[in-house]
């Protein structure tokens, strides 16, 4: 039989029982569309997480205090709970480490903020002018904290847009107004541009004040919550992290790095860890969807076996007039592959539509990769071959005399 004859016979056989053909294809359609949609959601989640991490700063390295332990207490209070980093450490890093774009010491806490009869509980971040460089911040109205504000312990504040709205209402001028953080009054000198939430902290819902004012008026000590450092380039980040670690070990008179009273985190490490988690999540979603493909493959095998039984006399007649076993086998195998390939094509289209609908809903921006589409087509063709092989082989082995006598 020629290729043209095989294709003609294939579509004739599939059209002979449209309902059964459609229901058999449905399993493949659902399986392929589920794989495409769920993998695209996983890819979109990974891209969203990476974008959120990138938005907190460029080539970022964060230095955090170590874990605090009381005398005779073996239970750690958690990394970052000790008071070991000071403003002097940040100054030493800025002057003693090369290839850095900025160093921003930070004191973070949550406090009640009031203004003109309104109040909100938000994050208070004491920092320096370098914070805008290190954390990719821009000011929408007014100005950010200046070096003069830091050196003079000025009682000035810059609000995130969410905090400004909570305190003064939407569209109302916040710059020039006064707010109270606890019992201390601060004057608003600026409002930052919206960035959106990242992780557990929303930079739009925060108040930024000079680090010295935070330590003097709110905390009552000189200790920092962390030090954010921006490397000059991504290639410099690892070396900068090493240099910062060595400098602080020397300043804190620690000879054994395993006993360091601080820790450093590289932004690239955070992205890699988040990527590993989301990749595992994506593979899990794909595996769950793959189960439906297996079920669809079994459905195809069942249909092909039924077809072989129904067409036993036809097979016997073909073999009686000279058709070889490989011709019969090829005929049924092609039917199985075409069935799954058509189901795969419909499934890919449906999966892409579902992905677009999810993106349009605003829940998450999905991303359909070409690799997942090619994989879907490959899997659909593979299912047709694997699950169609046995029925095709069974058809080719039929004895023509017995087949012609079959009722």
N, C-alpha and C positions, 0 to 999 in steps of 0.2 A: 504493500500500500504506500502511495505517495504521501508526502506531508499534507498536501491539499486535501486528499481524501480523508486522512485522519482528523484534520481540523473540522471538516464538514460533518463527518460522522459524530464527532465529539459534541458539537453544538446541537445537532439533531437529537442526540440522546438526552442532552441536558434540558432541551425544550420540551421533550416528551412528557416530562412530569415537573412542571414549573414550580408547583407548591413545595414538593419534596426538595427540589434543588435549592429553592430560596431558603427553606428552613435549615438545610444542611450548611449553606453558606453563612447563615446567621451566626453560628458559633464562631466561625473565623472572623467575621466582621466585628463582633463584640470583643473578641480577644485582641485583635490588632488595634482597634480603636482605643481600647483600654490601655494597651502598652504605650501607644503614641501620646495619649492625653496625660497619663500618669507620669511618664518620663519627662514630658514637657513641663509639667507642674514641678517636678523635682529639680529640673534644670533652672526653672524660673526662681525657685526658692533659693538655690545656690547663688544665682546671680544677685538676688536681692540682698542676701546676707553679706556677700562680698562687697556690694556697693555700700551697705550700711557701715561695714568695718572701714572701708576706704574713706568714707565721709568724715570719720572722726579725726582724720589727720593724714598727712602724706609721709610715708617712710617712717612711721611712728615707732618710738621705743619708749616704753613706760617703766619707770623705776618705782617700785612700791616698797614700803617698809616690810620687815619680816613679821613673824608671828610672835605675839607677846605671851609670856608664861610667868605666872606668879611664882613666888618663892615656894619650892617644894611641890609645885603643881606640874603634873606631867601632861595635862591636857592642853593642847594649843588653842588659843582664842581665834586662830585663823590667820592666814597670810594677809598682811596689810594692817593688822591691828596694833602693831608695836609703834612706838614713837622714836624713830631713829633717823629720819631724814629732816634736814633743816634747810633754811634759805641759803645758808653758807654752802651747803652741798651743791645746790643748784647753780650758785655763782661760780663755784669751782669747776663744775662741768662746762659751763658756758665759756670759761676762759682757758680751760686745760685740755679740752678734747677737740680735735680737728674734724673737719668735714661735717659740721652740723649747721642746719639752717636756723635753728632757734631752740631755746630751752624755756619751758614754762612751768615754774613751780605751782602746785595747786593745793589748796585746802578745801575740802568738800564736806558739807554737812547739810542737813535738812532743818529748816527753821520756819517759823510762822512770820509772814511778812504782811504788814498792814498799810493801808493808804486810804484816807478819806472815807472811812466807814466800810471799806472792803478789806478782805484778807485772803490769803492763800498760803498753803504749805508747800514750799518748793525747795529746790536745791540751791544752796549758797556756795559759790565757787570763788575763793580768793586766789587771784592770779596776777600776772604781769602783762605788759603790752605784747610780749612775744606769743601770747595765747592765740591771737588771731592768725599768726603764721603757722604755728604748730598744729592747731586744730582746724585750719581752713575756715575761719570765721570772717564774716563781713558785717559792717555796721550799716543798718538801713537808715537810721536817723540819729543825729548827734555825733558823738565820738566814743571811742573805746578808752579804757584806762590808759593813762600816760605814765611815763617814768616819774614825772613830778608828783603825780598822785601817789605812787608807790613810796617814794622817798619821804613824802610829807605825811604819810598815814591819813590821806584824805578820806573823808566820809562821802564817797561818791559811788554810784552804782550804775551798771549797764544791765538792762532787762532783756530777757528773751522775749520774742513776740507773743508767746502764749501767756507769759507772766504779765506782760504789759496790758494785754486784753483783760485778764482776770482782775487786775487791780484798777484799771482806769476805763475799761469798756472798749468796745470795738470802734476804731477810728478816732478816738480821743488822743490828744497830745500827752505823751508821758514825759518827754524831756523837759526838765525844769521843775518837775513835781518832786515832792518829798515822800519817802517811804520809811517805815520803821522795821528794822530787822531785830526782833526781840525788843529791847528797850532803847536801841541805838538808832538815831535818825540819819538817813543817807539821802543825798540829792541825786536824782536820776540825770545822767549826762548822755545817755544813748540807748538805742534799741537795736538789737542785732537782726540780721536777715534770717528768715525761716530756713531751717535745715532739715527738719523732720526728725523723728525719733530714731535712735540707734541703740539696739540692745536694751538694757534695763534703764537707761537714762535718756531723757529727752532734752537736748541742748536748748530747745526753744522754751522749755519750762524751767528757767533758772535765773538767778541773779548773780552778776559778776561784779566783784569789788576788789580793790587792791589787796594783795596777799598780806601786806603788812597790817592793814586795817583789820582784816579778818583775824589775824593772829593776836593783835593787841586788844580789840574791842569785843570780839565774839568768842574766841577760843581761849584767850588768856595764856597762850604759850606760843613757841616759835616752830612747832613741829608741823611737817607737811603731810598731806594725805598721799601724794605721789608727785613725781617729776616727769613731765612729758617732754620728750626730745624728738626733734625732727631732723633726720639725717639729710645731708645735701642731695643725695640720690639713693635710689633703691640698692645700688651696688655697694654703697658705703654703710648700709644699715648694720650688717653683721660686725664689721670692724668697729663701728661706733659703739655698739653694744658691748663688745669686748673691752674697749678703752674705758667706757663708763664704769664697767664692773671693776676693772683694775684700779681706777682712780678712787672709787668709793671704798674699796677694800683697804687701800693705803690710808685714806683719811680716817677710817674707822678703826685703824690699827688691828686688822684681821688678817692673819697669815693663811688660814685654812679657808678656801672658798666655800666649803660645805657648811661652815659656821657663819656665813654672811648674815647680817641682820637686815638684809634687803634682798629684793629679787628684781630681775629685769625681764620684760616681755617684749618680743619683737612683733611688730604688726604682721610681718610675713608668716610668723609661726601661728598667729591667731587665725589668719586667713586659711592656712594649710589645715589647721585643726577643724575649722568650720567646714571647709571643703570636704574633708574626710567624712564628717558626720552626714552632711547633705548627700554625698555620693552614696553612702550606705543606705540612706533613706530612699534615694532614687532607685537603687538596685532592689530594695525590698518591695517598693511599689511595682516595679517591673516584673518581679518574680510572682507577686500576687496576680497580676494581670496575665502572666504566662500560663497560669493554671487553666484559665478559660480557653487558651489556645490548645492545651492538651485535650480538654473536653471536646473542643471543636474538631480536633483531629480524629478522635474516637468516633465522633458522629459521621465524619466523612468515610471512615473505614466501614462503618455499619451500613451506610447508604450504598457504597460500592459493592459490598457483599450481597446486599439485597438486589442490586442491579444485575450482578453476575447470575444470581439465581433466576431472575425474571427473563434474562436473555440467553438462557442455556441453549434453547433450540437455535437461536440466531448464531451462537458461537459454533455449535455443531455444524450448521449449514456452511458457515464460512470455512471451517476446517475441511469439510467434505469437498469443497470446490477448489481447494488448494492453498488456503491461508495457513501460514506457518504459525507455530506457537508464539514466536517473538512478535508477529504482527498483532495477534490477539492481546498479548501482554502489553504491547506498546499502546494499543487503542485504549485500554482501560486505565493505564497509568497516565496517559495524556488527559483523559477525562478528569481524573483526580487532581492533577496539577492545575488544569484550567479552572476547576471549581475553586480551589484554594487561592489561586492567583487573583481571580475576580473578587473573591471575598476579601483578600488582602488589600486590593486597590480601593474597594469601597470602605474598608476599615480605616485605611490611611486618611482618606478624605474626611470621614466622620470624626476621626481623632483630631485632625487639624481644626475642624469646625468647633469641636468641644473646647480645644485649647484657646481658640479665639474668643469664644463665649466667656470662658473663665477670665481671660485678660480684660474683656470689655466690662465684666462685672466689677472690676476694681479690686478684687480679692488678692490677686497676685498676677504679676506679669509673666506669663508662660513663655517658654522658648522651645520650639520644635526644631531639633537638630537634624541635619541631613543623614547623620549616622543612624538615628533611630528609625527614619523612614526606610533607608536601605536595609536595615536589619529586619524591619517588619516584612518587606517584600521577600527577603531571603528566607525568613522563617516560614512564611506562607507557602513558598515554593517547596521548602524542605518538608513541611507537613504533608503536602500533596504527594511527594515521592515516598516518604516513610510509611504513611498510613494507606497509600494507594498500592504499594508494592505487593502486599499479600493478596488482596482481591484480584489484582492483575495476574499474578502468578497462578492463582487458583483457576482463573478463567483459562489461562493458556494450557493448563494440564488436563482439561476436560477431554474425555474420550469422545470423538465425534459421533460414534455410533450410539453410545449411551445418551449423548446430548440431544441427538435427533429424536430419540424415543421419549425424552422428558416431556411431561405434561405440565 
